[in-house]
């Protein structure tokens, strides 16, 4: 390919050829045809390059890595290889609806900032239900850390961002790389750091244009519970959050990871952290209480039922 594509699509993967093929096909099926798909194979994996070669599409490029470095590192490598002015991120177990890139490019070109980050809503498809996230878009003047973390209900938040929804200037992804070694909240960390750059701003498309397959029986990083490392990351990223958001994140996200320990000392540590460095509200305390008292499977079932009902209403 001699011409510069409109969008580079970066997909990190390893040892999941059947899944990455679905993701790649959804990228190739976009109504924006002038794209390249950069698949970064994160470590030794013979099957994935072979499966991708069988597609026979010159827009697909495979970047193999000699050693496994994790999804954040693979995304960073992909951004370095991207040739387009905009790069869209896609996880290997997700897929896009056909008009996603067209909508995002239109919003990016209409944005009144030099570094527009364009996300979309998504369809969260679980084994029990399917519903649209985020439930609402940011309000004018709302601090994004509060939009992403502060809850209005016990079983869910209203704001959300997920990697496969993000399109951003390639230059911005290179200037603000993903944090290598961070196992969860990778897109939240990146977005809150990226919007601090001069000229950067986040806009979110109203339409759900990504299908997020949250198969809880499949191995995925988002189901691991590294609460101690997440708390260390939060403490080191305090400047990204308002006090209200800091407390909400501590008592919802990190608390949900730590509850599996069943250790009162851990709960006390999180409550102390939230009160010392944040400004918790009543909903945060109630959220923590139900997280520690209600089994995870029951919480997920109730959450899915509530959100599905609201989607149907």
C-alpha positions as CSV (number, residue, x, y, z in Angstrom):
1,X,0.0,0.0,0.0
2,X,1.6,3.3,-1.2
3,X,-1.1,5.7,-0.1
4,X,-1.6,6.8,3.5
5,X,-4.8,5.2,5.0
6,X,-7.4,7.3,6.7
7,X,-7.4,5.1,9.8
8,X,-5.0,2.6,11.3
9,X,-6.6,-0.2,13.4
10,X,-4.5,-1.7,16.1
11,X,-5.4,-5.1,17.5
12,X,-3.2,-6.8,20.1
13,X,-3.6,-10.6,20.3
14,X,-2.0,-13.8,21.3
15,X,-3.0,-17.5,20.8
16,X,-6.6,-16.7,20.0
17,X,-6.8,-16.9,16.2
18,X,-10.6,-17.7,16.1
19,X,-11.3,-14.6,18.1
20,X,-9.0,-12.2,16.3
21,X,-10.4,-13.3,13.0
22,X,-13.8,-12.0,14.0
23,X,-12.3,-8.7,15.2
24,X,-10.3,-8.3,12.0
25,X,-13.3,-9.1,9.8
26,X,-15.4,-6.5,11.6
27,X,-12.6,-3.9,10.9
28,X,-12.3,-4.9,7.2
29,X,-16.1,-4.6,6.9
30,X,-16.2,-0.9,7.8
31,X,-17.9,1.5,5.5
32,X,-14.6,3.4,5.6
33,X,-12.5,1.2,3.3
34,X,-9.2,3.1,3.3
35,X,-7.8,1.6,6.4
36,X,-4.9,-0.6,7.6
37,X,-5.3,-3.3,10.2
38,X,-2.1,-3.7,12.3
39,X,-2.3,-6.9,14.3
40,X,0.3,-7.1,17.0
41,X,1.0,-10.7,18.0
42,X,2.1,-10.5,21.6
43,X,4.8,-13.1,21.8
44,X,5.4,-16.5,20.2
45,X,2.3,-17.7,18.3
46,X,2.4,-19.5,15.0
47,X,-1.3,-20.0,14.4
48,X,-2.4,-16.4,14.4
49,X,-0.2,-15.2,11.5
50,X,-1.3,-18.2,9.5
51,X,-5.0,-17.6,10.1
52,X,-4.6,-13.9,9.2
53,X,-2.7,-14.7,6.0
54,X,-5.6,-16.8,4.8
55,X,-7.8,-13.7,4.7
56,X,-5.8,-12.6,1.7
57,X,-6.5,-8.9,2.4
58,X,-3.5,-6.5,1.8
59,X,-4.8,-4.1,4.3
60,X,-3.9,-6.5,7.2
61,X,-0.3,-6.3,8.5
62,X,1.0,-8.6,11.2
63,X,3.6,-7.3,13.7
64,X,5.1,-10.2,15.7
65,X,6.8,-9.6,19.0
66,X,9.5,-11.9,20.1
67,X,8.4,-11.8,23.8
68,X,5.1,-11.3,25.5
69,X,4.8,-7.8,26.9
70,X,1.0,-7.4,27.6
71,X,-1.8,-5.6,25.8
72,X,-0.7,-2.1,26.7
73,X,2.8,-2.7,25.2
74,X,1.3,-4.3,22.1
75,X,-1.0,-1.2,21.6
76,X,2.0,1.1,21.9
77,X,3.9,-1.0,19.4
78,X,0.9,-0.9,17.1
79,X,0.7,2.9,17.4
80,X,4.4,3.2,16.4
81,X,3.7,1.1,13.3
82,X,0.5,3.0,12.4
83,X,0.7,5.1,9.2
84,X,-2.7,6.9,9.3
85,X,-3.4,10.2,11.1
86,X,-5.9,8.5,13.3
87,X,-5.7,5.2,15.1
88,X,-8.6,3.1,16.3
89,X,-8.1,0.4,19.0
90,X,-9.8,-2.9,18.9
91,X,-9.4,-5.8,21.4
92,X,-9.2,-9.2,19.8
93,X,-12.4,-10.5,21.5
94,X,-14.6,-7.6,20.4
95,X,-16.1,-6.5,17.2
96,X,-17.3,-3.3,15.5
97,X,-20.6,-2.5,13.7
98,X,-20.0,-1.5,10.1
99,X,-20.5,2.3,10.5
100,X,-18.2,2.8,13.5
101,X,-15.2,4.4,11.9
102,X,-17.3,6.6,9.6
103,X,-19.2,8.0,12.6
104,X,-16.0,8.6,14.5
105,X,-14.1,10.2,11.6
106,X,-17.0,12.6,11.1
107,X,-17.0,13.6,14.8
108,X,-13.2,14.0,14.8
109,X,-13.3,16.3,11.8
110,X,-16.1,18.3,13.3
111,X,-14.4,18.7,16.7
112,X,-13.1,22.1,17.5
113,X,-9.9,20.8,19.1
114,X,-6.7,19.7,17.5
115,X,-6.5,16.4,19.4
116,X,-10.0,14.8,19.5
117,X,-10.4,11.5,21.3
118,X,-13.6,10.0,19.9
119,X,-15.3,7.1,21.7
120,X,-18.6,5.4,21.2
121,X,-21.2,3.6,23.2
122,X,-21.1,-0.2,23.1
123,X,-23.3,-3.2,23.5
124,X,-22.2,-5.2,26.5
125,X,-23.1,-8.8,25.7
126,X,-22.8,-11.2,28.6
127,X,-23.9,-14.8,28.9
128,X,-27.2,-13.6,30.6
129,X,-28.0,-10.3,28.9
130,X,-27.1,-7.5,26.5
131,X,-27.3,-3.8,27.3
132,X,-25.8,-0.5,26.1
133,X,-23.0,1.2,27.9
134,X,-22.3,3.9,29.0
135,X,-25.8,4.7,30.2
136,X,-25.3,8.4,29.5
137,X,-22.8,10.8,28.0
138,X,-20.8,13.3,30.0
139,X,-22.6,16.4,31.1
140,X,-21.1,19.9,30.1
141,X,-18.4,20.8,32.5
142,X,-18.4,17.4,34.3
143,X,-15.0,16.3,35.3
144,X,-14.3,13.1,33.4
145,X,-12.9,11.3,36.4
146,X,-16.3,11.7,38.1
147,X,-18.2,10.7,35.0
148,X,-16.2,7.5,34.8
149,X,-16.3,6.5,38.5
150,X,-19.2,8.1,40.5
151,X,-22.2,5.8,40.8
152,X,-25.8,6.7,41.0
153,X,-26.9,3.1,41.7
154,X,-25.6,0.2,43.8
155,X,-25.0,-2.2,40.9
156,X,-23.7,0.0,38.1
157,X,-22.1,3.2,37.1
158,X,-23.3,5.6,34.4
159,X,-20.1,6.6,32.7
160,X,-17.7,4.2,30.9
161,X,-15.0,3.9,28.3
162,X,-13.6,0.7,26.8
163,X,-10.5,0.2,24.6
164,X,-12.4,-1.0,21.5
165,X,-14.4,2.2,21.4
166,X,-11.4,4.6,21.2
167,X,-10.3,6.4,18.1
168,X,-7.6,9.1,18.6
169,X,-4.9,11.0,16.7
170,X,-1.9,8.7,16.2
171,X,0.4,11.4,17.4
172,X,-1.5,11.5,20.7
173,X,-1.2,7.7,21.2
174,X,2.5,8.0,20.6
175,X,2.9,11.0,22.9
176,X,0.8,9.4,25.7
177,X,1.5,5.6,25.5
178,X,-0.5,3.1,27.5
179,X,0.9,2.2,30.9
180,X,2.9,-1.1,30.4
181,X,2.3,-3.5,33.3
182,X,-1.1,-2.1,34.3
183,X,-3.4,-5.1,34.3
184,X,-6.8,-3.4,34.6
185,X,-8.3,0.0,34.0
186,X,-5.9,0.5,31.0
187,X,-8.3,2.6,29.0
188,X,-9.4,4.7,32.0
189,X,-5.7,5.4,32.9
190,X,-4.9,6.3,29.3
191,X,-7.9,8.6,28.8
192,X,-7.5,10.6,32.0
193,X,-3.8,11.1,31.1
194,X,-4.5,11.9,27.4
195,X,-7.1,14.6,28.0
196,X,-4.5,16.5,30.1
197,X,-2.6,17.2,26.9
198,X,-3.0,20.7,25.4
199,X,-5.7,20.6,22.7
200,X,-7.1,17.1,23.7
201,X,-10.7,16.5,24.4
202,X,-13.1,13.5,24.6
203,X,-16.3,13.2,22.7
204,X,-18.5,10.1,22.7
205,X,-20.9,9.0,19.9
206,X,-24.5,8.5,21.0
207,X,-24.7,5.3,18.9
208,X,-23.6,1.9,20.3
209,X,-21.1,0.9,17.6
210,X,-19.0,-1.8,19.4
211,X,-20.0,-5.3,20.6
212,X,-18.1,-6.0,23.8
213,X,-18.2,-9.8,24.5
214,X,-17.8,-10.2,28.2
215,X,-17.7,-14.0,28.3
216,X,-17.1,-14.7,32.0
217,X,-16.0,-18.2,31.3
218,X,-13.2,-17.1,29.0
219,X,-9.7,-16.1,30.3
220,X,-9.4,-12.3,30.2
221,X,-7.4,-9.8,32.1
222,X,-10.5,-7.8,33.0
223,X,-11.7,-10.7,35.2
224,X,-8.5,-10.9,37.3
225,X,-8.5,-9.2,40.7
226,X,-5.1,-7.5,41.3
227,X,-6.5,-5.2,44.0
228,X,-3.1,-4.4,45.6
229,X,-1.5,-3.3,42.3
230,X,-4.6,-1.4,41.4
231,X,-4.5,0.5,44.7
232,X,-0.9,1.2,44.1
233,X,-1.7,2.6,40.6
234,X,-4.6,4.7,42.1
235,X,-2.3,6.2,44.7
236,X,0.3,7.1,42.1
237,X,-2.4,8.6,39.9
238,X,-4.2,10.8,42.5
239,X,-3.8,13.9,40.4
240,X,-6.1,12.4,37.7
241,X,-9.1,12.2,40.0
242,X,-11.2,14.7,41.9
243,X,-11.6,13.8,45.6
244,X,-15.2,12.6,44.9
245,X,-14.0,10.4,42.0
246,X,-11.1,9.0,44.1
247,X,-13.4,7.8,46.8
248,X,-15.9,6.4,44.4
249,X,-13.2,4.4,42.6
250,X,-11.7,3.1,45.8
251,X,-15.0,1.9,47.3
252,X,-16.5,0.5,44.1
253,X,-13.8,-0.8,41.6
254,X,-11.0,-1.6,44.0
255,X,-13.4,-2.8,46.7
256,X,-14.9,-5.3,44.2
257,X,-11.5,-6.8,43.6
258,X,-10.5,-6.9,47.2
259,X,-13.8,-8.4,48.6
260,X,-12.7,-11.9,47.5
261,X,-10.1,-11.7,50.3
262,X,-12.9,-11.6,53.0
263,X,-10.4,-9.8,55.2
264,X,-11.8,-7.0,57.4
265,X,-8.3,-5.4,57.5
266,X,-8.4,-4.9,53.8
267,X,-11.9,-3.3,54.0
268,X,-10.6,-1.0,56.7
269,X,-7.6,0.0,54.6
270,X,-9.9,0.9,51.6
271,X,-12.3,2.9,53.8
272,X,-9.3,4.7,55.3
273,X,-7.9,5.4,51.8
274,X,-11.2,6.8,50.6
275,X,-11.8,9.0,53.6
276,X,-8.2,10.3,53.8
277,X,-7.7,11.2,50.2
278,X,-11.2,11.4,48.8
279,X,-14.7,12.6,49.6
280,X,-17.0,9.6,49.8
281,X,-20.7,9.9,49.6
282,X,-23.5,7.8,51.0
283,X,-23.8,5.7,47.8
284,X,-20.1,4.8,48.0
285,X,-20.6,3.3,51.5
286,X,-23.7,1.4,50.4
287,X,-21.9,0.2,47.3
288,X,-19.0,-1.1,49.4
289,X,-21.4,-2.8,51.8
290,X,-23.2,-4.8,49.1
291,X,-19.9,-5.6,47.4
292,X,-18.6,-7.2,50.5
293,X,-21.8,-8.9,51.6
294,X,-23.4,-10.1,48.3
295,X,-21.7,-12.9,46.3
296,X,-20.2,-11.7,42.9
297,X,-22.4,-14.0,40.8
298,X,-25.5,-12.6,42.5
299,X,-24.4,-9.0,42.0
300,X,-23.7,-9.6,38.3
301,X,-27.1,-11.3,37.8
302,X,-28.9,-8.4,39.5
303,X,-26.9,-5.8,37.5
304,X,-27.7,-7.5,34.2
305,X,-31.3,-7.8,35.0
306,X,-31.6,-4.1,36.1
307,X,-29.8,-2.8,33.1
308,X,-31.6,-5.0,30.6
309,X,-35.0,-3.9,32.1
310,X,-34.0,-0.3,31.7
311,X,-32.9,-0.8,28.2
312,X,-36.3,-2.3,27.3
313,X,-38.2,0.5,29.1
